[in-house]
């Protein structure tokens, strides 16, 4: 049995000009999705897509006022990434040639099976979450001037494939410097942030910086005279 609990954080827009078909889809999909928005034509669907946060679109091909292909073509000028599933009773080459350039996720032939829709949505959200995780990980990857790679998300420090082991305090200092990479941190600031007001010896910061430099390279941490320290990240 499939679990669609994770759909509760997503919103879907359904564009369908047949009220009976639309109500059928809404009555089922509202059990799964956080929000189900509806439209009876392409123009209305376009306005809904712009005024609400939509995670996936399920659209009919043939609709009055503006059909599905024209709606998505217009939307792609604003958002090239939102997943789109087309529904249509037509599979002629003319119809297919109109939607091929629109970067659609899938094309379902009517009458559609609701299980098909749910399975497709599940695959789409799984890929989306995987991509989000990858992007999150990349945001926490840094290359220092010394050639050392820092993965803050996984707390992995390495150079040329070799792991560099840091103590807890050394890693805290490295993280602090990276998170404030546009700034120069004074000795007093580092003391306060790393030791949380605890009384430490006057040389504690200097000693910690020296130990960290010995592991990640002297050139990785610059001393700014009379101000403090800053991390040197490769551009």
Secondary structure, DSSP 8 states (H G I E B T S, - for coil): ----GGGGG-EEEEE-S-HHHHHHHHHHHTTT-SEEEEESSHHHHHHHHHHS--SEEEEESS-SSS-HHHHHHHHHTT-S-SEEEEEES---HHHHHHHHTT--SEEEESS--HHHHHHHHHHHHHHHHHHHHHHHHHHTEEEBTTS-EEETTTTEEEETTEE----HHHHHHHHHHHHTTTS-B-HHHHHHHHHTT----TTHHHHHHHHHHHHH-GGGEEEETTTEEEE-B--
